[in-house]
């Protein structure tokens, strides 16, 4: 068996799954400020509230496969993409905190802006 090919296919599958599934979450986050009213925003967030954090699992799985199967490539890519990956991590924290605090917050506009900015920054990175 060619384990490198299997790992490569698994890595590709996890990245594609992340792009497809989390792309929906990022799109919802970026479109929140353009929703017509508060009810529309709540409906948009409710459509992804159950699955938003599970979609990042594919990204973590891709990183683990890259680290385990191709450690030299992992080292080169991590060093080259240090700044974008750090910014993406900050964006993920912004999104996560906004998703969790927004329903109970007094200033929903602040958390909506945080969710939008985190989604935009994560998609850009």
VEXPAKE-226756 format. One record per atom (N, C-alpha, C, O): atom name; z, x, y negated. Coordinates in pm, 1 decimal. Example, Ala and Ser with C-alpha at 12.3 -4.5 7.8 and 13.67 -1.06 7.14 Angstrom:
2
PAMI   atome          w          u          v
PAMI       N      780.0     1319.0      569.0
PAMI      CA      780.0     1230.0      450.0
PAMI       C      780.0     1320.0      330.0
PAMI       O      846.5     1423.6      331.9
PAMI       N      708.0     1285.0      225.0
PAMI      CA      714.0     1367.0      106.0
PAMI       C      787.0     1290.0       -3.0
PAMI       O      803.9     1340.9     -113.8
! end
This chain:
125
PAMI   atome          w          u          v
PAMI       N        0.0       83.3      118.8
PAMI      CA        0.0        0.0        0.0
PAMI       C        0.0       87.7     -125.0
PAMI       O       58.8      195.8     -127.9
PAMI       N      -65.7       39.1     -224.8
PAMI      CA      -70.3      109.3     -352.1
PAMI       C       35.8       47.9     -444.2
PAMI       O       10.5      -51.5     -512.3
PAMI       N      154.4      108.5     -445.0
PAMI      CA      265.6       54.6     -521.6
PAMI       C      241.9       61.4     -672.1
PAMI       O      290.8      -23.7     -746.4
PAMI       N      169.3      159.1     -716.4
PAMI      CA      139.8      169.6     -859.5
PAMI       C       54.4       51.2     -904.9
PAMI       O       76.2       -3.6    -1013.0
PAMI       N      -42.2       12.0     -822.9
PAMI      CA     -126.4     -102.9     -857.1
PAMI       C      -44.9     -231.5     -858.2
PAMI       O      -61.6     -315.2     -946.9
PAMI       N       42.9     -247.2     -760.0
PAMI      CA      127.7     -366.6     -755.2
PAMI       C      218.4     -371.8     -878.1
PAMI       O      233.9     -477.5     -939.3
PAMI       N      277.8     -259.4     -914.0
PAMI      CA      364.0     -254.5    -1032.5
PAMI       C      284.3     -282.9    -1159.2
PAMI       O      332.4     -352.1    -1249.0
PAMI       N      163.1     -229.9    -1166.6
PAMI      CA       77.2     -253.4    -1283.0
PAMI       C       42.6     -401.4    -1295.5
PAMI       O       47.6     -457.4    -1405.0
PAMI       N        7.5     -464.9    -1183.6
PAMI      CA      -24.1     -608.4    -1186.5
PAMI       C       98.5     -691.1    -1223.5
PAMI       O       87.9     -789.0    -1297.4
PAMI       N      214.3     -651.9    -1172.3
PAMI      CA      337.4     -722.0    -1205.4
PAMI       C      372.6     -704.7    -1352.8
PAMI       O      417.5     -799.0    -1417.9
PAMI       N      352.2     -585.5    -1404.6
PAMI      CA      375.2     -559.0    -1546.3
PAMI       C      281.0     -642.0    -1632.3
PAMI       O      323.3     -702.8    -1730.6
PAMI       N      155.2     -644.4    -1595.7
PAMI      CA       57.7     -724.8    -1670.0
PAMI       C       91.2     -872.6    -1666.0
PAMI       O       79.2     -941.8    -1767.2
PAMI       N      133.1     -922.0    -1549.9
PAMI      CA      170.6    -1062.5    -1537.0
PAMI       C      288.9    -1096.6    -1625.9
PAMI       O      289.1    -1200.9    -1691.2
PAMI       N      389.5    -1009.9    -1629.1
PAMI      CA      507.7    -1038.6    -1711.0
PAMI       C      474.9    -1036.3    -1859.9
PAMI       O      529.9    -1115.7    -1936.3
PAMI       N      387.1     -947.4    -1901.5
PAMI      CA      349.1     -943.7    -2043.1
PAMI       C      268.1    -1067.9    -2080.0
PAMI       O      289.2    -1126.4    -2186.2
PAMI       N      176.6    -1108.0    -1993.6
PAMI      CA       97.1    -1229.3    -2020.2
PAMI       C      188.0    -1352.0    -2025.5
PAMI       O      171.5    -1437.1    -2112.9
PAMI       N      282.8    -1362.1    -1933.8
PAMI      CA      374.9    -1475.8    -1934.7
PAMI       C      459.2    -1477.3    -2062.4
PAMI       O      484.5    -1583.5    -2119.3
PAMI       N      502.1    -1359.8    -2106.7
PAMI      CA      578.3    -1353.9    -2232.0
PAMI       C      493.6    -1399.9    -2349.6
PAMI       O      539.2    -1479.6    -2431.7
PAMI       N      371.7    -1350.7    -2358.4
PAMI      CA      285.6    -1386.1    -2472.0
PAMI       C      257.6    -1535.4    -2473.7
PAMI       O      262.5    -1597.8    -2579.7
PAMI       N      228.8    -1593.0    -2359.4
PAMI      CA      196.4    -1735.4    -2354.2
PAMI       C      320.0    -1820.9    -2382.4
PAMI       O      315.4    -1910.3    -2466.8
PAMI       N      428.7    -1794.4    -2313.4
PAMI      CA      546.3    -1880.2    -2326.2
PAMI       C      622.0    -1859.2    -2456.7
PAMI       O      660.9    -1956.4    -2521.4
PAMI       N      643.4    -1735.5    -2495.9
PAMI      CA      717.0    -1711.8    -2619.9
PAMI       C      627.3    -1731.2    -2741.5
PAMI       O      677.2    -1750.6    -2852.3
PAMI       N      497.3    -1726.4    -2722.7
PAMI      CA      406.8    -1755.5    -2833.6
PAMI       C      426.6    -1896.4    -2886.7
PAMI       O      414.9    -1920.9    -3006.8
PAMI       N      456.6    -1988.5    -2796.4
PAMI      CA      484.9    -2126.0    -2838.4
PAMI       C      611.7    -2131.3    -2922.6
PAMI       O      614.7    -2197.7    -3026.2
PAMI       N      715.7    -2062.1    -2879.0
PAMI      CA      841.4    -2058.6    -2955.2
PAMI       C      821.8    -1994.6    -3092.7
PAMI       O      871.3    -2045.2    -3193.4
PAMI       N      749.8    -1883.7    -3095.5
PAMI      CA      725.5    -1815.8    -3223.4
PAMI       C      644.6    -1904.1    -3317.4
PAMI       O      671.1    -1908.4    -3437.5
PAMI       N      546.6    -1974.0    -3263.0
PAMI      CA      465.5    -2064.6    -3345.7
PAMI       C      548.0    -2177.5    -3404.3
PAMI       O      531.8    -2212.6    -3521.2
PAMI       N      636.6    -2234.5    -3323.3
PAMI      CA      724.7    -2340.4    -3374.0
PAMI       C      812.9    -2285.3    -3485.9
PAMI       O      831.1    -2350.3    -3588.9
PAMI       N      867.2    -2166.5    -3465.6
PAMI      CA      953.1    -2107.1    -3567.9
PAMI       C      879.4    -2080.0    -3698.0
PAMI       O      934.3    -2100.4    -3806.3
PAMI       N      754.5    -2033.9    -3687.6
PAMI      CA      678.2    -2005.2    -3809.1
PAMI       C      632.9    -2131.5    -3880.9
PAMI       O      612.7    -2129.4    -4002.3
PAMI       N      616.5    -2241.8    -3807.8
PAMI      CA      570.2    -2366.4    -3868.9
PAMI       C      683.5    -2454.5    -3921.8
PAMI       O      656.8    -2555.6    -3986.8
PAMI       N      807.8    -2418.9    -3895.7
PAMI      CA      920.0    -2501.9    -3940.7
PAMI       C      921.1    -2530.8    -4090.7
PAMI       O      944.8    -2645.5    -4128.4
PAMI       N      896.7    -2433.2    -4178.0
PAMI      CA      901.1    -2465.5    -4321.4
PAMI       C      792.5    -2563.0    -4365.9
PAMI       O      803.3    -2623.9    -4472.3
PAMI       N      689.2    -2577.4    -4285.7
PAMI      CA      579.0    -2665.0    -4323.4
PAMI       C      591.9    -2805.2    -4266.1
PAMI       O      503.7    -2888.6    -4286.5
PAMI       N      701.0    -2832.4    -4194.4
PAMI      CA      723.6    -2966.4    -4140.5
PAMI       C      751.2    -3062.7    -4255.3
PAMI       O      807.2    -3024.4    -4358.0
PAMI       N      711.8    -3186.0    -4236.9
PAMI      CA      722.8    -3283.6    -4345.0
PAMI       C      863.9    -3317.2    -4386.7
PAMI       O      893.3    -3323.0    -4506.1
PAMI       N      951.8    -3339.4    -4290.9
PAMI      CA     1087.9    -3379.2    -4324.1
PAMI       C     1185.5    -3321.7    -4221.8
PAMI       O     1145.6    -3251.7    -4128.7
PAMI       N     1312.3    -3351.7    -4240.4
PAMI      CA     1415.9    -3296.5    -4152.8
PAMI       C     1401.3    -3347.4    -4009.3
PAMI       O     1427.7    -3274.2    -3914.0
PAMI       N     1359.5    -3472.1    -3994.6
PAMI      CA     1341.2    -3526.9    -3859.6
PAMI       C     1231.7    -3451.6    -3784.2
PAMI       O     1245.9    -3424.2    -3665.1
PAMI       N     1123.8    -3418.8    -3852.4
PAMI      CA     1014.8    -3343.4    -3788.9
PAMI       C     1062.2    -3204.5    -3747.1
PAMI       O     1026.1    -3156.6    -3639.6
PAMI       N     1143.4    -3139.1    -3831.7
PAMI      CA     1197.0    -3007.4    -3796.7
PAMI       C     1289.0    -3016.2    -3675.2
PAMI       O     1283.1    -2931.5    -3586.1
PAMI       N     1372.8    -3117.5    -3671.9
PAMI      CA     1463.4    -3134.5    -3557.3
PAMI       C     1384.3    -3160.8    -3429.3
PAMI       O     1421.8    -3112.3    -3322.5
PAMI       N     1277.0    -3236.1    -3438.8
PAMI      CA     1192.8    -3263.1    -3322.9
PAMI       C     1122.6    -3135.9    -3274.9
PAMI       O     1110.4    -3112.8    -3154.6
PAMI       N     1077.0    -3054.6    -3368.9
PAMI      CA     1012.4    -2927.6    -3333.0
PAMI       C     1111.0    -2835.4    -3261.4
PAMI       O     1077.0    -2775.2    -3159.6
PAMI       N     1231.3    -2824.5    -3313.7
PAMI      CA     1331.1    -2737.0    -3252.0
PAMI       C     1375.2    -2792.7    -3116.7
PAMI       O     1399.1    -2716.1    -3023.2
PAMI       N     1386.0    -2923.7    -3105.5
PAMI      CA     1425.1    -2983.6    -2977.9
PAMI       C     1320.7    -2958.2    -2869.1
PAMI       O     1353.7    -2955.1    -2750.6
PAMI       N     1195.3    -2940.0    -2909.4
PAMI      CA     1090.9    -2916.3    -2809.7
PAMI       C     1102.3    -2778.5    -2744.5
PAMI       O     1050.8    -2758.3    -2634.5
PAMI       N     1168.0    -2684.7    -2809.4
PAMI      CA     1183.5    -2550.8    -2751.8
PAMI       C     1328.4    -2510.7    -2727.2
PAMI       O     1354.2    -2401.1    -2677.5
PAMI       N     1422.3    -2596.7    -2760.8
PAMI      CA     1563.6    -2559.6    -2753.7
PAMI       C     1609.3    -2525.7    -2612.5
PAMI       O     1697.3    -2441.3    -2595.4
PAMI       N     1552.0    -2589.1    -2511.7
PAMI      CA     1597.8    -2565.6    -2375.7
PAMI       C     1543.1    -2437.9    -2313.9
PAMI       O     1600.8    -2385.7    -2218.5
PAMI       N     1432.3    -2386.9    -2367.2
PAMI      CA     1365.4    -2274.7    -2300.2
PAMI       C     1346.5    -2151.5    -2387.5
PAMI       O     1292.3    -2051.9    -2339.4
PAMI       N     1388.0    -2153.6    -2512.1
PAMI      CA     1353.4    -2043.5    -2602.5
PAMI       C     1411.5    -1909.9    -2556.5
PAMI       O     1344.6    -1807.1    -2567.2
PAMI       N     1533.8    -1909.5    -2505.9
PAMI      CA     1594.5    -1782.3    -2468.0
PAMI       C     1548.0    -1734.6    -2331.0
PAMI       O     1553.8    -1615.0    -2302.5
PAMI       N     1502.8    -1824.6    -2247.1
PAMI      CA     1452.1    -1784.2    -2116.5
PAMI       C     1317.1    -1715.8    -2122.4
PAMI       O     1281.1    -1640.0    -2032.4
PAMI       N     1242.6    -1742.7    -2228.1
PAMI      CA     1109.3    -1683.6    -2240.0
PAMI       C     1114.4    -1533.8    -2266.2
PAMI       O     1020.6    -1462.1    -2231.4
PAMI       N     1221.3    -1485.8    -2326.4
PAMI      CA     1233.2    -1342.1    -2349.9
PAMI       C     1258.8    -1264.4    -2221.1
PAMI       O     1243.6    -1142.3    -2217.4
PAMI       N     1297.3    -1335.3    -2116.2
PAMI      CA     1321.8    -1270.2    -1987.9
PAMI       C     1196.8    -1198.7    -1938.2
PAMI       O     1206.1    -1092.9    -1876.0
PAMI       N     1081.0    -1255.8    -1965.2
PAMI      CA      955.5    -1192.2    -1922.8
PAMI       C      936.0    -1057.9    -1992.3
PAMI       O      885.2     -963.7    -1931.6
PAMI       N      975.9    -1048.3    -2118.5
PAMI      CA      964.0     -922.6    -2191.3
PAMI       C     1059.5     -817.9    -2133.5
PAMI       O     1022.7     -701.5    -2117.9
PAMI       N     1180.1     -859.2    -2102.4
PAMI      CA     1277.1     -767.5    -2041.6
PAMI       C     1227.6     -722.4    -1904.7
PAMI       O     1238.3     -604.8    -1869.7
PAMI       N     1173.6     -816.0    -1827.7
PAMI      CA     1121.3     -781.5    -1695.6
PAMI       C     1006.4     -681.6    -1706.2
PAMI       O      997.3     -588.8    -1625.8
PAMI       N      919.0     -699.7    -1804.4
PAMI      CA      810.9     -603.5    -1825.2
PAMI       C      863.5     -465.5    -1859.0
PAMI       O      810.3     -365.5    -1810.7
PAMI       N      967.9     -458.4    -1941.9
PAMI      CA     1027.8     -329.9    -1975.1
PAMI       C     1092.5     -263.3    -1855.6
PAMI       O     1084.3     -141.5    -1839.7
PAMI       N     1156.8     -342.5    -1771.5
PAMI      CA     1220.5     -287.4    -1651.7
PAMI       C     1115.9     -235.1    -1553.9
PAMI       O     1133.3     -127.8    -1496.1
PAMI       N     1007.5     -310.0    -1535.0
PAMI      CA      901.0     -264.1    -1445.5
PAMI       C      837.1     -137.6    -1500.5
PAMI       O      809.1      -44.6    -1424.9
PAMI       N      813.8     -133.0    -1631.1
PAMI      CA      756.5      -13.0    -1691.1
PAMI       C      849.8      106.8    -1672.8
PAMI       O      804.5      216.8    -1641.4
PAMI       N      978.7       85.5    -1692.2
PAMI      CA     1076.5      193.3    -1675.4
PAMI       C     1086.0      240.0    -1529.8
PAMI       O     1092.5      359.9    -1503.0
PAMI       N     1086.7      145.0    -1436.6
PAMI      CA     1105.8      179.8    -1296.1
PAMI       C      981.0      239.6    -1233.1
PAMI       O      990.2      333.6    -1154.2
PAMI       N      863.8      185.5    -1267.4
PAMI      CA      741.4      229.0    -1200.1
PAMI       C      670.1      342.7    -1273.5
PAMI       O      607.9      428.2    -1210.6
PAMI       N      679.2      343.4    -1405.0
PAMI      CA      606.7      442.9    -1484.6
PAMI       C      700.4      503.6    -1588.5
PAMI       O      684.8      475.8    -1707.4
PAMI       N      796.8      585.3    -1547.8
PAMI      CA      896.6      636.4    -1642.4
PAMI       C      838.2      728.0    -1749.9
PAMI       O      888.8      729.8    -1862.1
PAMI       N      734.7      802.9    -1719.1
PAMI      CA      674.2      890.4    -1820.7
PAMI       C      607.9      804.9    -1929.0
PAMI       O      623.7      830.9    -2048.3
PAMI       N      533.7      703.1    -1885.9
PAMI      CA      469.9      612.5    -1982.8
PAMI       C      574.9      538.7    -2064.7
PAMI       O      556.7      517.2    -2184.5
PAMI       N      684.4      499.9    -2000.9
PAMI      CA      793.7      433.3    -2071.5
PAMI       C      849.6      523.9    -2181.3
PAMI       O      870.9      479.3    -2294.1
PAMI       N      873.2      649.9    -2148.7
PAMI      CA      926.7      744.4    -2246.7
PAMI       C      832.3      767.2    -2363.5
PAMI       O      875.5      773.9    -2478.6
PAMI       N      704.8      779.0    -2334.2
PAMI      CA      605.5      800.6    -2440.0
PAMI       C      594.6      677.7    -2529.4
PAMI       O      594.6      689.8    -2651.9
PAMI       N      585.1      557.9    -2467.9
PAMI      CA      569.6      435.3    -2545.7
PAMI       C      694.1      402.1    -2626.9
PAMI       O      683.7      357.4    -2741.1
PAMI       N      810.9      423.6    -2569.2
PAMI      CA      933.9      394.0    -2642.3
PAMI       C      948.7      485.6    -2764.0
PAMI       O      991.7      441.5    -2870.6
PAMI       N      913.3      611.3    -2747.7
PAMI      CA      922.0      704.1    -2861.3
PAMI       C      818.3      669.9    -2968.2
PAMI       O      846.9      679.3    -3087.6
PAMI       N      699.8      630.9    -2926.5
PAMI      CA      593.8      600.7    -3023.5
PAMI       C      617.7      468.2    -3095.2
PAMI       O      580.5      453.5    -3211.6
PAMI       N      679.0      372.4    -3027.6
PAMI      CA      698.2      238.4    -3084.2
PAMI       C      843.2      212.3    -3121.8
PAMI       O      887.9       97.7    -3118.0
PAMI       N      916.2      314.9    -3157.5
PAMI      CA     1058.2      298.8    -3187.8
PAMI       C     1081.6      202.9    -3305.1
PAMI       O     1166.1      113.9    -3295.5
PAMI       N     1008.7      219.5    -3414.1
PAMI      CA     1028.8      134.8    -3531.8
PAMI       C      987.9      -10.0    -3504.4
PAMI       O     1067.1     -100.0    -3532.4
PAMI       N      868.0      -37.3    -3450.8
PAMI      CA      834.8     -178.0    -3423.6
PAMI       C      928.7     -244.5    -3322.8
PAMI       O      961.3     -362.3    -3337.6
PAMI       N      972.2     -171.1    -3221.6
PAMI      CA     1064.0     -230.9    -3125.0
PAMI       C     1200.4     -257.9    -3186.7
PAMI       O     1264.6     -357.6    -3153.7
PAMI       N     1245.2     -171.0    -3275.4
PAMI      CA     1372.5     -194.6    -3344.8
PAMI       C     1363.0     -316.3    -3436.0
PAMI       O     1455.2     -397.7    -3441.4
PAMI       N     1251.3     -328.6    -3507.6
PAMI      CA     1231.1     -446.7    -3591.9
PAMI       C     1221.7     -573.8    -3508.8
PAMI       O     1271.4     -678.9    -3549.2
PAMI       N     1158.2     -564.1    -3393.1
PAMI      CA     1148.2     -679.8    -3305.8
PAMI       C     1285.8     -720.5    -3254.1
PAMI       O     1313.5     -839.6    -3239.4
PAMI       N     1371.3     -623.7    -3226.5
PAMI      CA     1507.0     -653.7    -3183.6
PAMI       C     1584.7     -725.2    -3294.0
PAMI       O     1658.1     -820.2    -3266.6
PAMI       N     1569.3     -680.4    -3417.6
PAMI      CA     1633.9     -747.4    -3531.1
PAMI       C     1581.5     -890.3    -3544.0
PAMI       O     1658.6     -982.8    -3569.3
PAMI       N     1451.2     -908.2    -3526.7
PAMI      CA     1391.7    -1041.5    -3534.0
PAMI       C     1446.1    -1131.6    -3423.8
PAMI       O     1471.8    -1249.8    -3446.8
PAMI       N     1463.4    -1076.6    -3305.3
PAMI      CA     1518.2    -1155.1    -3193.5
PAMI       C     1662.0    -1199.0    -3224.2
PAMI       O     1701.2    -1311.0    -3191.5
PAMI       N     1738.8    -1112.1    -3285.9
PAMI      CA     1875.9    -1148.2    -3321.9
PAMI       C     1874.9    -1258.3    -3427.5
PAMI       O     1952.1    -1353.6    -3417.9
PAMI       N     1788.0    -1246.2    -3528.3
PAMI      CA     1776.7    -1350.6    -3630.6
PAMI       C     1741.8    -1485.3    -3568.7
PAMI       O     1801.1    -1587.7    -3603.0
PAMI       N     1645.8    -1484.5    -3478.0
PAMI      CA     1603.9    -1609.3    -3413.1
PAMI       C     1715.8    -1666.8    -3327.7
PAMI       O     1742.2    -1787.0    -3331.5
PAMI       N     1781.4    -1580.7    -3250.8
PAMI      CA     1887.3    -1628.5    -3162.9
PAMI       C     2003.6    -1689.9    -3238.1
PAMI       O     2053.3    -1796.3    -3201.3
PAMI       N     2046.5    -1622.9    -3342.9
PAMI      CA     2156.5    -1674.8    -3423.3
PAMI       C     2114.9    -1804.9    -3491.5
PAMI       O     2194.0    -1899.0    -3498.9
PAMI       N     1993.0    -1810.7    -3540.5
PAMI      CA     1945.8    -1932.4    -3606.6
PAMI       C     1937.2    -2049.5    -3509.3
PAMI       O     1975.2    -2161.3    -3544.1
PAMI       N     1888.4    -2025.7    -3389.0
PAMI      CA     1881.5    -2133.2    -3290.3
PAMI       C     2020.4    -2186.9    -3255.8
PAMI       O     2038.7    -2307.5    -3239.3
PAMI       N     2116.7    -2097.7    -3245.3
PAMI      CA     2250.1    -2140.5    -3203.7
PAMI       C     2331.5    -2202.6    -3317.5
PAMI       O     2403.5    -2299.9    -3294.9
PAMI       N     2321.7    -2148.6    -3439.1
PAMI      CA     2404.7    -2196.1    -3549.2
PAMI       C     2344.1    -2311.1    -3628.0
PAMI       O     2417.5    -2384.7    -3694.0
PAMI       N     2213.4    -2328.9    -3623.2
PAMI      CA     2147.3    -2428.2    -3705.4
PAMI       C     2196.5    -2570.6    -3682.4
PAMI       O     2215.6    -2642.7    -3780.4
PAMI       N     2218.4    -2615.8    -3557.9
PAMI      CA     2261.3    -2755.7    -3540.0
PAMI       C     2394.8    -2789.6    -3605.2
PAMI       O     2413.3    -2902.9    -3649.7
PAMI       N     2488.8    -2694.8    -3612.4
PAMI      CA     2619.6    -2723.3    -3669.3
PAMI       C     2635.2    -2672.2    -3812.0
PAMI       O     2742.4    -2688.1    -3870.5
PAMI       N     2534.8    -2613.0    -3868.2
PAMI      CA     2547.6    -2547.0    -3998.4
PAMI       C     2546.4    -2647.3    -4113.3
PAMI       O     2485.6    -2754.1    -4105.8
PAMI       N     2615.6    -2608.6    -4219.0
PAMI      CA     2613.5    -2687.3    -4340.8
PAMI       C     2484.6    -2660.5    -4417.9
PAMI       O     2427.8    -2752.2    -4477.3
PAMI       N     2437.9    -2535.1    -4417.4
PAMI      CA     2316.1    -2497.0    -4488.8
PAMI       C     2203.1    -2477.4    -4388.8
PAMI       O     2172.9    -2364.4    -4350.3
PAMI       N     2141.6    -2584.9    -4347.6
PAMI      CA     2034.9    -2575.8    -4247.6
PAMI       C     1913.6    -2502.7    -4301.7
PAMI       O     1838.0    -2442.5    -4225.4
PAMI       N     1894.5    -2507.3    -4432.3
PAMI      CA     1781.2    -2437.4    -4492.6
PAMI       C     1788.0    -2286.9    -4472.2
PAMI       O     1685.7    -2222.1    -4450.5
PAMI       N     1908.1    -2231.5    -4479.2
PAMI      CA     1926.5    -2088.0    -4457.1
PAMI       C     1889.6    -2050.8    -4314.6
PAMI       O     1821.6    -1950.6    -4292.6
PAMI       N     1933.5    -2130.0    -4217.6
PAMI      CA     1905.0    -2099.4    -4077.1
PAMI       C     1760.0    -2129.7    -4042.0
PAMI       O     1702.4    -2064.9    -3954.6
PAMI       N     1701.0    -2227.2    -4108.9
PAMI      CA     1557.8    -2252.2    -4089.4
PAMI       C     1477.1    -2133.7    -4140.7
PAMI       O     1381.0    -2091.1    -4076.5
PAMI       N     1515.8    -2080.6    -4256.0
PAMI      CA     1447.0    -1962.6    -4310.3
PAMI       C     1467.7    -1841.8    -4220.0
PAMI       O     1375.4    -1762.7    -4200.6
PAMI       N     1587.1    -1826.8    -4164.9
PAMI      CA     1613.7    -1716.3    -4072.3
PAMI       C     1529.5    -1729.5    -3946.1
PAMI       O     1475.7    -1630.4    -3896.6
PAMI       N     1518.0    -1849.5    -3894.6
PAMI      CA     1435.7    -1873.2    -3776.0
PAMI       C     1288.8    -1845.3    -3804.4
PAMI       O     1219.1    -1786.8    -3721.5
PAMI       N     1242.3    -1886.8    -3920.3
PAMI      CA     1102.9    -1861.9    -3959.1
PAMI       C     1078.1    -1712.8    -3977.9
PAMI       O      978.3    -1659.8    -3928.9
PAMI       N     1167.7    -1644.9    -4048.1
PAMI      CA     1149.3    -1501.0    -4072.0
PAMI       C     1157.2    -1421.3    -3942.2
PAMI       O     1079.6    -1327.9    -3921.9
PAMI       N     1249.9    -1457.3    -3854.8
PAMI      CA     1260.3    -1389.1    -3726.5
PAMI       C     1137.4    -1410.5    -3640.6
PAMI       O     1091.0    -1317.8    -3574.3
PAMI       N     1084.5    -1531.5    -3641.2
PAMI      CA      964.2    -1560.1    -3563.4
PAMI       C      844.0    -1484.4    -3618.2
PAMI       O      764.5    -1429.6    -3541.8
PAMI       N      831.0    -1481.6    -3748.4
PAMI      CA      719.3    -1411.9    -3811.4
PAMI       C      727.3    -1261.5    -3787.4
PAMI       O      626.6    -1197.7    -3756.5
PAMI       N      846.2    -1205.4    -3801.6
PAMI      CA      864.4    -1061.4    -3779.3
PAMI       C      841.6    -1024.3    -3633.1
PAMI       O      779.6     -921.9    -3604.4
PAMI       N      890.7    -1106.1    -3540.7
PAMI      CA      870.1    -1078.1    -3397.9
PAMI       C      722.1    -1085.1    -3360.9
PAMI       O      672.6    -1001.9    -3284.9
PAMI       N      653.0    -1183.1    -3414.1
PAMI      CA      509.4    -1195.3    -3385.7
PAMI       C      431.5    -1079.5    -3446.6
PAMI       O      335.4    -1031.1    -3386.8
PAMI       N      472.0    -1034.7    -3564.9
PAMI      CA      405.0     -923.4    -3630.3
PAMI       C      424.8     -793.7    -3553.5
PAMI       O      332.4     -713.4    -3540.4
PAMI       N      546.5     -773.8    -3502.7
PAMI      CA      576.4     -650.3    -3428.6
PAMI       C      509.5     -650.4    -3293.3
PAMI       O      523.6     -554.5    -3217.4
! end
